[in-house]
Amino acid sequence: QVQLVESGGGKAQAGGSLKLACEVTGYIFSALAVAWYRQRPGSQRELVAHQFATGNSTYRDDVKGRFTISRDNAKNTAYLQMTDLKNEDTGVYFCWSLGRYGEGVQVTVSS
């Protein structure tokens, strides 16, 4: 059964950067699609970025050009590099793969 463990959350100032990591175990990581979701305060969970095993990626409109999803198959790890952070990026960020979510990490952006 696939398991996902996120790390790298924390606090940042508006305009700053954070990089999230997600270690995936229990399956052949190189064959998996991975994604990052977030749940902002008072809102439903939403898809932020998705990457197929081929490396093709998609993003929600409000993070395009600021966030980058990537992977290191040798480390069984997916990443979300977040730059030019905005207050509205605040929320809990979840890694997803093979129908499962990690426990999530808090990202807090302040002015």
Jmol script that loads the backbone (N, CA, C; Angstrom):
load data "model"
ATOM      1  N   GLN A   1       0.848  -1.176   0.000  1.00  0.00           N
ATOM      2  CA  GLN A   1       0.000   0.000   0.000  1.00  0.00           C
ATOM      3  C   GLN A   1       0.893   1.238   0.000  1.00  0.00           C
ATOM      4  N   VAL A   2       0.588   2.168  -0.889  1.00  0.00           N
ATOM      5  CA  VAL A   2       1.427   3.349  -1.001  1.00  0.00           C
ATOM      6  C   VAL A   2       1.265   4.218   0.236  1.00  0.00           C
ATOM      7  N   GLN A   3       2.373   4.782   0.697  1.00  0.00           N
ATOM      8  CA  GLN A   3       2.368   5.718   1.821  1.00  0.00           C
ATOM      9  C   GLN A   3       3.118   6.969   1.395  1.00  0.00           C
ATOM     10  N   LEU A   4       2.653   8.110   1.898  1.00  0.00           N
ATOM     11  CA  LEU A   4       3.221   9.391   1.512  1.00  0.00           C
ATOM     12  C   LEU A   4       3.498  10.214   2.775  1.00  0.00           C
ATOM     13  N   VAL A   5       4.692  10.797   2.833  1.00  0.00           N
ATOM     14  CA  VAL A   5       5.072  11.608   3.979  1.00  0.00           C
ATOM     15  C   VAL A   5       5.620  12.934   3.471  1.00  0.00           C
ATOM     16  N   GLU A   6       4.920  14.019   3.810  1.00  0.00           N
ATOM     17  CA  GLU A   6       5.331  15.347   3.381  1.00  0.00           C
ATOM     18  C   GLU A   6       6.276  15.974   4.390  1.00  0.00           C
ATOM     19  N   SER A   7       7.074  16.897   3.898  1.00  0.00           N
ATOM     20  CA  SER A   7       7.944  17.696   4.752  1.00  0.00           C
ATOM     21  C   SER A   7       8.193  19.028   4.071  1.00  0.00           C
ATOM     22  N   GLY A   8       8.725  19.983   4.830  1.00  0.00           N
ATOM     23  CA  GLY A   8       9.126  21.246   4.246  1.00  0.00           C
ATOM     24  C   GLY A   8       8.159  22.392   4.429  1.00  0.00           C
ATOM     25  N   GLY A   9       7.047  22.156   5.069  1.00  0.00           N
ATOM     26  CA  GLY A   9       6.117  23.250   5.310  1.00  0.00           C
ATOM     27  C   GLY A   9       6.685  24.239   6.309  1.00  0.00           C
ATOM     28  N   GLY A  10       5.985  25.333   6.526  1.00  0.00           N
ATOM     29  CA  GLY A  10       6.435  26.311   7.496  1.00  0.00           C
ATOM     30  C   GLY A  10       5.887  27.681   7.184  1.00  0.00           C
ATOM     31  N   LYS A  11       6.580  28.688   7.678  1.00  0.00           N
ATOM     32  CA  LYS A  11       6.152  30.061   7.501  1.00  0.00           C
ATOM     33  C   LYS A  11       7.061  30.782   6.522  1.00  0.00           C
ATOM     34  N   ALA A  12       6.473  31.671   5.743  1.00  0.00           N
ATOM     35  CA  ALA A  12       7.238  32.476   4.804  1.00  0.00           C
ATOM     36  C   ALA A  12       6.569  33.834   4.678  1.00  0.00           C
ATOM     37  N   GLN A  13       7.338  34.796   4.291  1.00  0.00           N
ATOM     38  CA  GLN A  13       6.787  36.122   4.010  1.00  0.00           C
ATOM     39  C   GLN A  13       6.284  36.158   2.577  1.00  0.00           C
ATOM     40  N   ALA A  14       5.336  37.019   2.332  1.00  0.00           N
ATOM     41  CA  ALA A  14       4.866  37.216   0.966  1.00  0.00           C
ATOM     42  C   ALA A  14       6.049  37.565   0.075  1.00  0.00           C
ATOM     43  N   GLY A  15       6.094  36.914  -1.072  1.00  0.00           N
ATOM     44  CA  GLY A  15       7.209  37.089  -1.990  1.00  0.00           C
ATOM     45  C   GLY A  15       8.334  36.090  -1.776  1.00  0.00           C
ATOM     46  N   GLY A  16       8.256  35.351  -0.690  1.00  0.00           N
ATOM     47  CA  GLY A  16       9.287  34.373  -0.382  1.00  0.00           C
ATOM     48  C   GLY A  16       9.047  33.031  -1.040  1.00  0.00           C
ATOM     49  N   SER A  17       9.836  32.052  -0.623  1.00  0.00           N
ATOM     50  CA  SER A  17       9.792  30.722  -1.229  1.00  0.00           C
ATOM     51  C   SER A  17       9.793  29.631  -0.167  1.00  0.00           C
ATOM     52  N   LEU A  18       9.197  28.523  -0.511  1.00  0.00           N
ATOM     53  CA  LEU A  18       9.271  27.300   0.270  1.00  0.00           C
ATOM     54  C   LEU A  18       9.319  26.125  -0.688  1.00  0.00           C
ATOM     55  N   LYS A  19       9.947  25.039  -0.245  1.00  0.00           N
ATOM     56  CA  LYS A  19       9.963  23.821  -1.055  1.00  0.00           C
ATOM     57  C   LYS A  19       9.438  22.670  -0.215  1.00  0.00           C
ATOM     58  N   LEU A  20       8.398  22.049  -0.704  1.00  0.00           N
ATOM     59  CA  LEU A  20       7.819  20.890  -0.053  1.00  0.00           C
ATOM     60  C   LEU A  20       8.375  19.612  -0.677  1.00  0.00           C
ATOM     61  N   ALA A  21       8.494  18.587   0.138  1.00  0.00           N
ATOM     62  CA  ALA A  21       8.931  17.278  -0.342  1.00  0.00           C
ATOM     63  C   ALA A  21       7.924  16.221   0.088  1.00  0.00           C
ATOM     64  N   CYS A  22       7.826  15.170  -0.696  1.00  0.00           N
ATOM     65  CA  CYS A  22       6.911  14.069  -0.412  1.00  0.00           C
ATOM     66  C   CYS A  22       7.613  12.758  -0.720  1.00  0.00           C
ATOM     67  N   GLU A  23       7.939  12.009   0.303  1.00  0.00           N
ATOM     68  CA  GLU A  23       8.547  10.699   0.093  1.00  0.00           C
ATOM     69  C   GLU A  23       7.442   9.660  -0.056  1.00  0.00           C
ATOM     70  N   VAL A  24       7.541   8.879  -1.104  1.00  0.00           N
ATOM     71  CA  VAL A  24       6.509   7.891  -1.422  1.00  0.00           C
ATOM     72  C   VAL A  24       7.104   6.491  -1.309  1.00  0.00           C
ATOM     73  N   THR A  25       6.457   5.631  -0.554  1.00  0.00           N
ATOM     74  CA  THR A  25       6.919   4.252  -0.410  1.00  0.00           C
ATOM     75  C   THR A  25       5.774   3.291  -0.659  1.00  0.00           C
ATOM     76  N   GLY A  26       6.113   2.041  -0.903  1.00  0.00           N
ATOM     77  CA  GLY A  26       5.108   1.007  -1.074  1.00  0.00           C
ATOM     78  C   GLY A  26       4.721   0.732  -2.502  1.00  0.00           C
ATOM     79  N   TYR A  27       5.379   1.394  -3.441  1.00  0.00           N
ATOM     80  CA  TYR A  27       5.079   1.164  -4.851  1.00  0.00           C
ATOM     81  C   TYR A  27       6.267   1.626  -5.678  1.00  0.00           C
ATOM     82  N   ILE A  28       6.252   1.282  -6.950  1.00  0.00           N
ATOM     83  CA  ILE A  28       7.349   1.697  -7.827  1.00  0.00           C
ATOM     84  C   ILE A  28       7.133   3.164  -8.173  1.00  0.00           C
ATOM     85  N   PHE A  29       7.857   4.040  -7.486  1.00  0.00           N
ATOM     86  CA  PHE A  29       7.592   5.473  -7.577  1.00  0.00           C
ATOM     87  C   PHE A  29       7.679   5.977  -9.015  1.00  0.00           C
ATOM     88  N   SER A  30       8.624   5.488  -9.783  1.00  0.00           N
ATOM     89  CA  SER A  30       8.822   5.989 -11.145  1.00  0.00           C
ATOM     90  C   SER A  30       7.608   5.733 -12.037  1.00  0.00           C
ATOM     91  N   ALA A  31       6.737   4.830 -11.632  1.00  0.00           N
ATOM     92  CA  ALA A  31       5.548   4.502 -12.421  1.00  0.00           C
ATOM     93  C   ALA A  31       4.318   5.300 -11.990  1.00  0.00           C
ATOM     94  N   LEU A  32       4.459   6.121 -10.980  1.00  0.00           N
ATOM     95  CA  LEU A  32       3.314   6.784 -10.378  1.00  0.00           C
ATOM     96  C   LEU A  32       3.123   8.215 -10.860  1.00  0.00           C
ATOM     97  N   ALA A  33       1.874   8.590 -11.013  1.00  0.00           N
ATOM     98  CA  ALA A  33       1.537  10.005 -11.080  1.00  0.00           C
ATOM     99  C   ALA A  33       1.511  10.535  -9.650  1.00  0.00           C
ATOM    100  N   VAL A  34       1.905  11.789  -9.496  1.00  0.00           N
ATOM    101  CA  VAL A  34       1.860  12.426  -8.177  1.00  0.00           C
ATOM    102  C   VAL A  34       1.196  13.787  -8.319  1.00  0.00           C
ATOM    103  N   ALA A  35       0.690  14.284  -7.220  1.00  0.00           N
ATOM    104  CA  ALA A  35       0.036  15.588  -7.243  1.00  0.00           C
ATOM    105  C   ALA A  35       0.167  16.250  -5.883  1.00  0.00           C
ATOM    106  N   TRP A  36      -0.014  17.538  -5.890  1.00  0.00           N
ATOM    107  CA  TRP A  36      -0.108  18.324  -4.662  1.00  0.00           C
ATOM    108  C   TRP A  36      -1.475  18.991  -4.619  1.00  0.00           C
ATOM    109  N   TYR A  37      -2.120  18.845  -3.484  1.00  0.00           N
ATOM    110  CA  TYR A  37      -3.380  19.511  -3.217  1.00  0.00           C
ATOM    111  C   TYR A  37      -3.163  20.481  -2.046  1.00  0.00           C
ATOM    112  N   ARG A  38      -4.093  21.389  -1.878  1.00  0.00           N
ATOM    113  CA  ARG A  38      -4.063  22.232  -0.693  1.00  0.00           C
ATOM    114  C   ARG A  38      -5.489  22.486  -0.216  1.00  0.00           C
ATOM    115  N   GLN A  39      -5.574  22.766   1.053  1.00  0.00           N
ATOM    116  CA  GLN A  39      -6.853  23.150   1.633  1.00  0.00           C
ATOM    117  C   GLN A  39      -6.653  24.462   2.365  1.00  0.00           C
ATOM    118  N   ARG A  40      -7.186  25.501   1.779  1.00  0.00           N
ATOM    119  CA  ARG A  40      -7.069  26.820   2.375  1.00  0.00           C
ATOM    120  C   ARG A  40      -8.125  26.986   3.453  1.00  0.00           C
ATOM    121  N   PRO A  41      -7.908  27.890   4.398  1.00  0.00           N
ATOM    122  CA  PRO A  41      -8.876  28.056   5.499  1.00  0.00           C
ATOM    123  C   PRO A  41     -10.277  28.332   4.970  1.00  0.00           C
ATOM    124  N   GLY A  42     -11.229  27.550   5.438  1.00  0.00           N
ATOM    125  CA  GLY A  42     -12.612  27.751   5.052  1.00  0.00           C
ATOM    126  C   GLY A  42     -12.957  27.263   3.664  1.00  0.00           C
ATOM    127  N   SER A  43     -12.032  26.546   3.017  1.00  0.00           N
ATOM    128  CA  SER A  43     -12.274  26.098   1.647  1.00  0.00           C
ATOM    129  C   SER A  43     -12.088  24.596   1.518  1.00  0.00           C
ATOM    130  N   GLN A  44     -12.559  24.075   0.403  1.00  0.00           N
ATOM    131  CA  GLN A  44     -12.375  22.654   0.141  1.00  0.00           C
ATOM    132  C   GLN A  44     -10.979  22.392  -0.404  1.00  0.00           C
ATOM    133  N   ARG A  45     -10.567  21.158  -0.307  1.00  0.00           N
ATOM    134  CA  ARG A  45      -9.280  20.759  -0.865  1.00  0.00           C
ATOM    135  C   ARG A  45      -9.285  20.982  -2.376  1.00  0.00           C
ATOM    136  N   GLU A  46      -8.189  21.505  -2.900  1.00  0.00           N
ATOM    137  CA  GLU A  46      -8.100  21.807  -4.326  1.00  0.00           C
ATOM    138  C   GLU A  46      -6.782  21.323  -4.896  1.00  0.00           C
ATOM    139  N   LEU A  47      -6.828  20.947  -6.158  1.00  0.00           N
ATOM    140  CA  LEU A  47      -5.637  20.475  -6.834  1.00  0.00           C
ATOM    141  C   LEU A  47      -4.747  21.661  -7.180  1.00  0.00           C
ATOM    142  N   VAL A  48      -3.488  21.562  -6.813  1.00  0.00           N
ATOM    143  CA  VAL A  48      -2.525  22.628  -7.094  1.00  0.00           C
ATOM    144  C   VAL A  48      -1.680  22.289  -8.317  1.00  0.00           C
ATOM    145  N   ALA A  49      -1.124  21.081  -8.327  1.00  0.00           N
ATOM    146  CA  ALA A  49      -0.244  20.665  -9.418  1.00  0.00           C
ATOM    147  C   ALA A  49      -0.297  19.147  -9.529  1.00  0.00           C
ATOM    148  N   HIS A  50      -0.125  18.670 -10.760  1.00  0.00           N
ATOM    149  CA  HIS A  50      -0.176  17.233 -11.023  1.00  0.00           C
ATOM    150  C   HIS A  50       0.936  16.881 -11.995  1.00  0.00           C
ATOM    151  N   GLN A  51       1.548  15.734 -11.765  1.00  0.00           N
ATOM    152  CA  GLN A  51       2.593  15.291 -12.689  1.00  0.00           C
ATOM    153  C   GLN A  51       2.414  13.815 -12.993  1.00  0.00           C
ATOM    154  N   PHE A  52       2.341  13.486 -14.281  1.00  0.00           N
ATOM    155  CA  PHE A  52       2.309  12.091 -14.710  1.00  0.00           C
ATOM    156  C   PHE A  52       3.700  11.476 -14.527  1.00  0.00           C
ATOM    157  N   ALA A  53       3.752  10.164 -14.576  1.00  0.00           N
ATOM    158  CA  ALA A  53       5.029   9.467 -14.478  1.00  0.00           C
ATOM    159  C   ALA A  53       5.972   9.887 -15.600  1.00  0.00           C
ATOM    160  N   THR A  54       5.408  10.326 -16.717  1.00  0.00           N
ATOM    161  CA  THR A  54       6.222  10.778 -17.846  1.00  0.00           C
ATOM    162  C   THR A  54       6.903  12.113 -17.572  1.00  0.00           C
ATOM    163  N   GLY A  55       6.405  12.821 -16.562  1.00  0.00           N
ATOM    164  CA  GLY A  55       6.951  14.141 -16.261  1.00  0.00           C
ATOM    165  C   GLY A  55       6.071  15.285 -16.726  1.00  0.00           C
ATOM    166  N   ASN A  56       5.075  14.986 -17.541  1.00  0.00           N
ATOM    167  CA  ASN A  56       4.147  16.032 -17.963  1.00  0.00           C
ATOM    168  C   ASN A  56       3.388  16.573 -16.753  1.00  0.00           C
ATOM    169  N   SER A  57       3.300  17.879 -16.670  1.00  0.00           N
ATOM    170  CA  SER A  57       2.739  18.521 -15.477  1.00  0.00           C
ATOM    171  C   SER A  57       1.664  19.517 -15.835  1.00  0.00           C
ATOM    172  N   THR A  58       0.735  19.688 -14.917  1.00  0.00           N
ATOM    173  CA  THR A  58      -0.296  20.720 -15.048  1.00  0.00           C
ATOM    174  C   THR A  58      -0.428  21.455 -13.724  1.00  0.00           C
ATOM    175  N   TYR A  59      -0.919  22.690 -13.792  1.00  0.00           N
ATOM    176  CA  TYR A  59      -1.043  23.546 -12.623  1.00  0.00           C
ATOM    177  C   TYR A  59      -2.376  24.278 -12.635  1.00  0.00           C
ATOM    178  N   ARG A  60      -2.846  24.628 -11.440  1.00  0.00           N
ATOM    179  CA  ARG A  60      -4.001  25.508 -11.383  1.00  0.00           C
ATOM    180  C   ARG A  60      -3.529  26.893 -11.797  1.00  0.00           C
ATOM    181  N   ASP A  61      -4.466  27.693 -12.322  1.00  0.00           N
ATOM    182  CA  ASP A  61      -4.080  28.959 -12.941  1.00  0.00           C
ATOM    183  C   ASP A  61      -3.363  29.899 -11.982  1.00  0.00           C
ATOM    184  N   ASP A  62      -3.797  29.954 -10.737  1.00  0.00           N
ATOM    185  CA  ASP A  62      -3.240  30.972  -9.839  1.00  0.00           C
ATOM    186  C   ASP A  62      -1.851  30.624  -9.301  1.00  0.00           C
ATOM    187  N   VAL A  63      -1.314  29.472  -9.659  1.00  0.00           N
ATOM    188  CA  VAL A  63       0.062  29.154  -9.252  1.00  0.00           C
ATOM    189  C   VAL A  63       0.987  29.001 -10.448  1.00  0.00           C
ATOM    190  N   LYS A  64       0.445  29.067 -11.644  1.00  0.00           N
ATOM    191  CA  LYS A  64       1.290  28.934 -12.840  1.00  0.00           C
ATOM    192  C   LYS A  64       2.355  30.008 -12.847  1.00  0.00           C
ATOM    193  N   GLY A  65       3.581  29.596 -13.135  1.00  0.00           N
ATOM    194  CA  GLY A  65       4.707  30.521 -13.159  1.00  0.00           C
ATOM    195  C   GLY A  65       5.323  30.765 -11.797  1.00  0.00           C
ATOM    196  N   ARG A  66       4.658  30.289 -10.740  1.00  0.00           N
ATOM    197  CA  ARG A  66       5.194  30.471  -9.385  1.00  0.00           C
ATOM    198  C   ARG A  66       5.557  29.141  -8.729  1.00  0.00           C
ATOM    199  N   PHE A  67       4.793  28.108  -9.006  1.00  0.00           N
ATOM    200  CA  PHE A  67       5.026  26.795  -8.400  1.00  0.00           C
ATOM    201  C   PHE A  67       5.548  25.824  -9.462  1.00  0.00           C
ATOM    202  N   THR A  68       6.409  24.916  -9.022  1.00  0.00           N
ATOM    203  CA  THR A  68       6.930  23.888  -9.912  1.00  0.00           C
ATOM    204  C   THR A  68       6.888  22.534  -9.215  1.00  0.00           C
ATOM    205  N   ILE A  69       6.237  21.576  -9.860  1.00  0.00           N
ATOM    206  CA  ILE A  69       6.234  20.212  -9.345  1.00  0.00           C
ATOM    207  C   ILE A  69       7.365  19.447 -10.027  1.00  0.00           C
ATOM    208  N   SER A  70       8.059  18.640  -9.265  1.00  0.00           N
ATOM    209  CA  SER A  70       9.163  17.856  -9.824  1.00  0.00           C
ATOM    210  C   SER A  70       9.287  16.550  -9.047  1.00  0.00           C
ATOM    211  N   ARG A  71      10.181  15.699  -9.511  1.00  0.00           N
ATOM    212  CA  ARG A  71      10.355  14.406  -8.856  1.00  0.00           C
ATOM    213  C   ARG A  71      11.786  13.935  -8.991  1.00  0.00           C
ATOM    214  N   ASP A  72      12.217  13.144  -8.041  1.00  0.00           N
ATOM    215  CA  ASP A  72      13.498  12.475  -8.098  1.00  0.00           C
ATOM    216  C   ASP A  72      13.201  10.992  -7.901  1.00  0.00           C
ATOM    217  N   ASN A  73      13.160  10.248  -8.977  1.00  0.00           N
ATOM    218  CA  ASN A  73      12.789   8.841  -8.894  1.00  0.00           C
ATOM    219  C   ASN A  73      13.795   8.021  -8.090  1.00  0.00           C
ATOM    220  N   ALA A  74      15.053   8.446  -8.089  1.00  0.00           N
ATOM    221  CA  ALA A  74      16.066   7.716  -7.325  1.00  0.00           C
ATOM    222  C   ALA A  74      15.823   7.843  -5.819  1.00  0.00           C
ATOM    223  N   LYS A  75      15.156   8.925  -5.423  1.00  0.00           N
ATOM    224  CA  LYS A  75      14.881   9.160  -4.003  1.00  0.00           C
ATOM    225  C   LYS A  75      13.423   8.884  -3.639  1.00  0.00           C
ATOM    226  N   ASN A  76      12.631   8.414  -4.611  1.00  0.00           N
ATOM    227  CA  ASN A  76      11.200   8.170  -4.367  1.00  0.00           C
ATOM    228  C   ASN A  76      10.510   9.397  -3.791  1.00  0.00           C
ATOM    229  N   THR A  77      10.870  10.548  -4.295  1.00  0.00           N
ATOM    230  CA  THR A  77      10.405  11.803  -3.705  1.00  0.00           C
ATOM    231  C   THR A  77       9.884  12.758  -4.769  1.00  0.00           C
ATOM    232  N   ALA A  78       8.760  13.363  -4.459  1.00  0.00           N
ATOM    233  CA  ALA A  78       8.193  14.434  -5.265  1.00  0.00           C
ATOM    234  C   ALA A  78       8.373  15.752  -4.526  1.00  0.00           C
ATOM    235  N   TYR A  79       8.432  16.828  -5.280  1.00  0.00           N
ATOM    236  CA  TYR A  79       8.662  18.141  -4.698  1.00  0.00           C
ATOM    237  C   TYR A  79       7.645  19.147  -5.230  1.00  0.00           C
ATOM    238  N   LEU A  80       7.448  20.194  -4.446  1.00  0.00           N
ATOM    239  CA  LEU A  80       6.699  21.348  -4.915  1.00  0.00           C
ATOM    240  C   LEU A  80       7.497  22.579  -4.510  1.00  0.00           C
ATOM    241  N   GLN A  81       8.132  23.201  -5.508  1.00  0.00           N
ATOM    242  CA  GLN A  81       8.859  24.444  -5.265  1.00  0.00           C
ATOM    243  C   GLN A  81       7.879  25.591  -5.421  1.00  0.00           C
ATOM    244  N   MET A  82       7.763  26.387  -4.377  1.00  0.00           N
ATOM    245  CA  MET A  82       6.809  27.499  -4.370  1.00  0.00           C
ATOM    246  C   MET A  82       7.589  28.799  -4.248  1.00  0.00           C
ATOM    247  N   THR A  83       7.407  29.677  -5.203  1.00  0.00           N
ATOM    248  CA  THR A  83       8.083  30.968  -5.176  1.00  0.00           C
ATOM    249  C   THR A  83       7.051  32.087  -5.262  1.00  0.00           C
ATOM    250  N   ASP A  84       7.504  33.313  -4.987  1.00  0.00           N
ATOM    251  CA  ASP A  84       6.614  34.472  -5.018  1.00  0.00           C
ATOM    252  C   ASP A  84       5.321  34.175  -4.266  1.00  0.00           C
ATOM    253  N   LEU A  85       5.483  33.663  -3.067  1.00  0.00           N
ATOM    254  CA  LEU A  85       4.325  33.252  -2.286  1.00  0.00           C
ATOM    255  C   LEU A  85       3.421  34.435  -1.964  1.00  0.00           C
ATOM    256  N   LYS A  86       2.134  34.146  -1.905  1.00  0.00           N
ATOM    257  CA  LYS A  86       1.119  35.146  -1.600  1.00  0.00           C
ATOM    258  C   LYS A  86       0.349  34.707  -0.355  1.00  0.00           C
ATOM    259  N   ASN A  87      -0.264  35.678   0.306  1.00  0.00           N
ATOM    260  CA  ASN A  87      -1.036  35.335   1.514  1.00  0.00           C
ATOM    261  C   ASN A  87      -2.062  34.246   1.223  1.00  0.00           C
ATOM    262  N   GLU A  88      -2.639  34.292   0.050  1.00  0.00           N
ATOM    263  CA  GLU A  88      -3.691  33.325  -0.286  1.00  0.00           C
ATOM    264  C   GLU A  88      -3.155  31.927  -0.577  1.00  0.00           C
ATOM    265  N   ASP A  89      -1.839  31.746  -0.542  1.00  0.00           N
ATOM    266  CA  ASP A  89      -1.271  30.400  -0.653  1.00  0.00           C
ATOM    267  C   ASP A  89      -1.276  29.680   0.697  1.00  0.00           C
ATOM    268  N   THR A  90      -1.637  30.384   1.736  1.00  0.00           N
ATOM    269  CA  THR A  90      -1.699  29.782   3.064  1.00  0.00           C
ATOM    270  C   THR A  90      -2.690  28.626   3.085  1.00  0.00           C
ATOM    271  N   GLY A  91      -2.270  27.524   3.681  1.00  0.00           N
ATOM    272  CA  GLY A  91      -3.148  26.370   3.802  1.00  0.00           C
ATOM    273  C   GLY A  91      -2.360  25.130   4.155  1.00  0.00           C
ATOM    274  N   VAL A  92      -3.058  24.020   4.192  1.00  0.00           N
ATOM    275  CA  VAL A  92      -2.422  22.723   4.411  1.00  0.00           C
ATOM    276  C   VAL A  92      -2.214  22.077   3.046  1.00  0.00           C
ATOM    277  N   TYR A  93      -1.006  21.658   2.791  1.00  0.00           N
ATOM    278  CA  TYR A  93      -0.641  21.074   1.506  1.00  0.00           C
ATOM    279  C   TYR A  93      -0.478  19.564   1.655  1.00  0.00           C
ATOM    280  N   PHE A  94      -1.124  18.849   0.739  1.00  0.00           N
ATOM    281  CA  PHE A  94      -1.139  17.390   0.776  1.00  0.00           C
ATOM    282  C   PHE A  94      -0.510  16.824  -0.490  1.00  0.00           C
ATOM    283  N   CYS A  95       0.279  15.822  -0.314  1.00  0.00           N
ATOM    284  CA  CYS A  95       0.792  15.039  -1.432  1.00  0.00           C
ATOM    285  C   CYS A  95      -0.222  13.936  -1.736  1.00  0.00           C
ATOM    286  N   TRP A  96      -0.340  13.580  -3.024  1.00  0.00           N
ATOM    287  CA  TRP A  96      -1.292  12.541  -3.450  1.00  0.00           C
ATOM    288  C   TRP A  96      -0.619  11.618  -4.451  1.00  0.00           C
ATOM    289  N   SER A  97      -0.926  10.346  -4.341  1.00  0.00           N
ATOM    290  CA  SER A  97      -0.543   9.397  -5.367  1.00  0.00           C
ATOM    291  C   SER A  97      -1.342   8.119  -5.183  1.00  0.00           C
ATOM    292  N   LEU A  98      -1.689   7.504  -6.258  1.00  0.00           N
ATOM    293  CA  LEU A  98      -2.383   6.219  -6.277  1.00  0.00           C
ATOM    294  C   LEU A  98      -3.606   6.234  -5.356  1.00  0.00           C
ATOM    295  N   GLY A  99      -4.330   7.335  -5.359  1.00  0.00           N
ATOM    296  CA  GLY A  99      -5.572   7.410  -4.610  1.00  0.00           C
ATOM    297  C   GLY A  99      -5.426   7.701  -3.135  1.00  0.00           C
ATOM    298  N   ARG A 100      -4.230   7.970  -2.697  1.00  0.00           N
ATOM    299  CA  ARG A 100      -4.008   8.222  -1.271  1.00  0.00           C
ATOM    300  C   ARG A 100      -3.364   9.582  -1.052  1.00  0.00           C
ATOM    301  N   TYR A 101      -3.621  10.153   0.129  1.00  0.00           N
ATOM    302  CA  TYR A 101      -3.030  11.419   0.537  1.00  0.00           C
ATOM    303  C   TYR A 101      -2.093  11.204   1.702  1.00  0.00           C
ATOM    304  N   GLY A 102      -1.084  12.105   1.790  1.00  0.00           N
ATOM    305  CA  GLY A 102      -0.315  12.176   3.015  1.00  0.00           C
ATOM    306  C   GLY A 102      -1.084  12.939   4.073  1.00  0.00           C
ATOM    307  N   GLU A 103      -0.460  13.146   5.214  1.00  0.00           N
ATOM    308  CA  GLU A 103      -1.136  13.828   6.313  1.00  0.00           C
ATOM    309  C   GLU A 103      -1.162  15.336   6.138  1.00  0.00           C
ATOM    310  N   GLY A 104      -0.311  15.848   5.276  1.00  0.00           N
ATOM    311  CA  GLY A 104      -0.308  17.275   4.993  1.00  0.00           C
ATOM    312  C   GLY A 104       0.682  18.059   5.829  1.00  0.00           C
ATOM    313  N   VAL A 105       1.087  19.199   5.289  1.00  0.00           N
ATOM    314  CA  VAL A 105       1.968  20.126   5.996  1.00  0.00           C
ATOM    315  C   VAL A 105       1.371  21.519   5.893  1.00  0.00           C
ATOM    316  N   GLN A 106       1.554  22.288   6.965  1.00  0.00           N
ATOM    317  CA  GLN A 106       1.022  23.646   7.002  1.00  0.00           C
ATOM    318  C   GLN A 106       1.985  24.596   6.312  1.00  0.00           C
ATOM    319  N   VAL A 107       1.419  25.448   5.475  1.00  0.00           N
ATOM    320  CA  VAL A 107       2.155  26.551   4.856  1.00  0.00           C
ATOM    321  C   VAL A 107       1.434  27.832   5.242  1.00  0.00           C
ATOM    322  N   THR A 108       2.185  28.747   5.846  1.00  0.00           N
ATOM    323  CA  THR A 108       1.605  30.012   6.280  1.00  0.00           C
ATOM    324  C   THR A 108       2.402  31.153   5.677  1.00  0.00           C
ATOM    325  N   VAL A 109       1.722  31.995   4.914  1.00  0.00           N
ATOM    326  CA  VAL A 109       2.356  33.136   4.257  1.00  0.00           C
ATOM    327  C   VAL A 109       1.774  34.407   4.854  1.00  0.00           C
ATOM    328  N   SER A 110       2.658  35.300   5.251  1.00  0.00           N
ATOM    329  CA  SER A 110       2.210  36.549   5.855  1.00  0.00           C
ATOM    330  C   SER A 110       2.913  37.728   5.213  1.00  0.00           C
ATOM    331  N   SER A 111       2.272  38.865   5.291  1.00  0.00           N
ATOM    332  CA  SER A 111       2.838  40.090   4.698  1.00  0.00           C
ATOM    333  C   SER A 111       3.859  40.701   5.637  1.00  0.00           C
TER     334      SER A 111
END
end "model"
wireframe off; spacefill off
backbone 0.3
color backbone group
